[in-house]
Amino acid sequence: MRAADLLSQATRRLTAAEVADPGRDARRLMAHVLKVPPGLLTLFLPEEVDPDLEVIYLTLIERRADRVPVSHLVGRRAFYGRDFLVTPEVLDPRPETETLIEVALSEPFGTVLDLGTGSGCILLTLLAERDDAVGYGTDISPAALNVAHWNRNALKLEGRAEFCEGSWYGALGEMDERFDLIVSNPPYIAVNEMPFLSPEVRDHEPRLALTDEADGLTAYHAILAGHARWLAPGGRLVAEIGASQGMAVSKLFARAGLRGVRVIPDIDGRDRVIVGVNSPF
């Protein structure tokens, strides 16, 4: 079968499965199977597809029709201009989280701590963008840290990024360190919101990284409970939040003694990131 006909068949299948952008996903998976840059796929559409590759492609299309994320099928997800290994053990990096990167990079820092690092995409992106910075990432999931280590090594950041297993600051043990910047994309989805997530997220991403099984604010309490010990005077705490959490998390930041608390929207205008500054005294 010609690639163009196979692509048309796959797009119809994904459309029937109510995938959000069937044409885009069908093209992305075809480029992956044919091992060609997505931007050049059009040049290969008139060609016949090897029967073995056709079987592989249609198998991937069926899995996508079952709402397995494209990133899990191809093993990669682009984030802030770099490709990261992605598995079902970590959150899929999302474009809106790049807002957190922009906020973090808006001021200087030399040391950074990423709480709940997952794939490591936030910490590693910040270090890749700041050649003189070093940092730590913590996560309770050993499987997630395996992915983070792989991404660190792929970006050749072995000498500047360390990962520690454990819950929030507890993973750092007795380390004698205070950080210029603490960042986090914690589980902030309230348990009663979980049924309304897309199947790609609800059924295929780690639940532990999505929800606290409560009101979505538990992680912020834990992060704020330890910030005074780990955040340097004048340092910033930057975290991702849900679109409806701006006011609630702002109050938590203010009660914890952080100054200059601000909520920053993402590219779609939804509240996405909160930032506060530790007292310099």
Residue pairs with C-beta under 8 A, 6 or more apart in sequence:
1 9
1 48
1 49
1 54
2 45
2 46
2 47
2 48
2 49
3 30
3 34
3 41
3 44
3 45
3 46
3 47
3 48
3 49
4 45
4 46
6 30
6 49
6 54
6 57
6 58
7 26
7 27
7 30
7 45
10 26
10 29
10 30
10 57
10 58
10 61
11 22
11 23
11 26
12 22
13 22
13 61
13 62
13 65
14 22
14 25
14 26
14 61
14 64
14 65
15 22
16 65
17 64
17 65
17 66
17 67
19 25
19 64
19 65
19 67
20 198
25 64
25 70
26 61
27 38
27 41
28 38
28 70
28 74
29 57
29 60
29 61
29 64
29 70
29 73
29 74
30 41
30 57
31 37
31 38
31 41
32 60
32 73
32 74
33 53
33 56
33 57
33 60
34 41
34 44
34 49
34 53
36 43
36 44
49 57
60 73
63 73
64 70
64 73
67 198
67 199
67 200
67 203
67 204
68 200
68 204
69 92
69 200
69 204
69 205
71 77
71 86
71 92
72 86
72 87
72 88
72 92
72 204
75 85
75 86
75 87
76 83
76 84
76 85
76 86
77 83
77 84
77 86
77 92
77 93
78 84
78 93
79 93
79 97
79 98
79 121
79 125
80 98
80 101
80 121
80 125
80 129
82 124
82 125
82 128
82 155
84 93
84 119
84 120
84 121
84 124
84 151
85 119
85 147
85 150
85 151
85 154
86 92
86 93
86 119
86 147
87 143
87 147
88 204
88 205
88 206
89 141
89 143
89 144
89 146
89 147
89 206
90 118
90 119
90 143
90 144
90 147
90 148
90 205
90 206
90 209
91 118
91 119
91 185
91 205
91 206
91 209
91 210
92 200
92 201
92 205
93 119
93 121
95 267
96 266
96 267
96 268
96 270
96 272
97 121
97 122
97 185
97 240
99 240
99 264
99 265
99 266
99 267
99 272
99 273
100 122
100 183
100 185
100 238
100 239
100 240
100 272
100 273
101 122
101 125
101 126
101 129
103 238
103 264
103 273
103 275
104 112
104 122
104 126
104 181
104 183
104 236
104 238
105 126
105 129
105 130
107 236
108 180
109 126
109 130
109 133
109 180
109 181
109 235
109 236
110 132
110 133
110 134
110 180
111 133
111 134
111 135
111 177
111 178
111 179
111 180
111 181
111 232
112 123
112 126
112 127
112 133
112 134
112 135
112 136
112 179
112 180
112 181
112 182
112 183
113 135
113 136
113 137
113 138
113 172
113 179
113 181
113 182
113 183
113 230
114 120
114 122
114 123
114 126
114 135
114 136
114 137
114 138
114 182
114 183
114 184
115 138
115 168
115 169
115 182
115 183
115 184
115 186
115 223
116 138
116 139
116 140
116 168
116 184
116 185
116 186
116 187
116 209
116 219
117 123
117 137
117 138
117 139
117 144
117 145
117 148
117 163
118 139
118 141
118 144
118 147
118 148
118 185
118 209
119 144
119 147
119 148
119 151
120 137
120 147
120 148
120 149
120 151
120 152
120 161
120 163
121 151
122 183
122 185
123 135
123 136
123 137
123 148
123 161
123 183
124 148
124 151
124 152
124 155
124 157
124 161
126 133
126 135
126 181
126 183
127 133
127 134
127 135
127 157
127 160
127 161
128 155
128 157
133 160
134 160
134 161
135 160
135 161
135 162
135 179
136 161
136 162
136 163
136 164
136 172
136 177
136 179
137 145
137 148
137 161
137 162
137 163
137 164
138 163
138 164
138 165
138 166
138 167
138 168
138 169
138 170
138 171
138 172
139 145
139 148
139 163
139 165
139 171
140 165
140 166
140 167
140 171
140 208
141 206
141 208
141 209
142 165
144 206
144 209
145 163
145 165
148 163
149 163
152 158
152 161
152 163
164 171
164 172
164 173
165 171
166 172
166 173
167 222
168 219
168 222
168 223
168 226
169 226
169 229
169 230
172 230
177 230
178 229
178 230
178 231
178 232
178 235
179 230
179 231
179 232
179 235
180 232
180 235
180 236
181 235
181 236
181 238
182 223
182 227
182 230
182 231
182 235
182 236
182 237
182 238
183 237
183 238
183 239
184 219
184 223
184 238
184 239
184 240
185 239
185 240
186 219
186 220
186 223
186 239
186 240
187 208
187 209
187 210
187 211
187 212
187 216
187 218
187 219
188 211
188 212
188 216
188 217
188 219
188 220
188 240
188 241
188 242
188 245
189 197
189 210
189 211
189 216
189 242
190 211
190 214
190 215
190 216
190 242
191 211
191 212
191 213
191 214
191 215
191 216
193 211
193 216
194 202
194 207
194 210
194 211
195 202
197 210
201 210
202 210
212 218
212 219
216 242
216 245
217 245
217 248
217 249
217 252
220 239
220 249
220 252
221 252
223 237
223 239
224 237
224 252
224 253
224 256
224 258
227 237
227 256
227 258
227 278
228 256
228 257
228 278
231 237
231 278
232 278
233 278
233 279
233 280
233 281
234 277
234 278
234 280
235 277
235 278
236 275
236 276
236 277
236 278
237 253
237 258
237 275
237 276
237 277
237 278
238 273
238 274
238 275
239 249
239 273
239 274
239 275
240 272
240 273
241 249
241 263
241 271
241 272
241 273
241 274
242 271
243 270
243 271
243 272
244 271
245 271
246 263
246 271
246 274
249 263
249 274
250 261
250 263
250 274
253 261
253 274
253 276
254 261
254 276
256 276
257 278
257 279
258 276
258 277
258 278
258 279
259 276
259 277
259 278
259 279
260 275
260 276
260 277
261 274
261 275
261 276
262 274
262 275
262 276
263 271
263 273
263 274
264 271
264 272
264 273
264 274
264 275
265 271
265 272
266 272
266 273
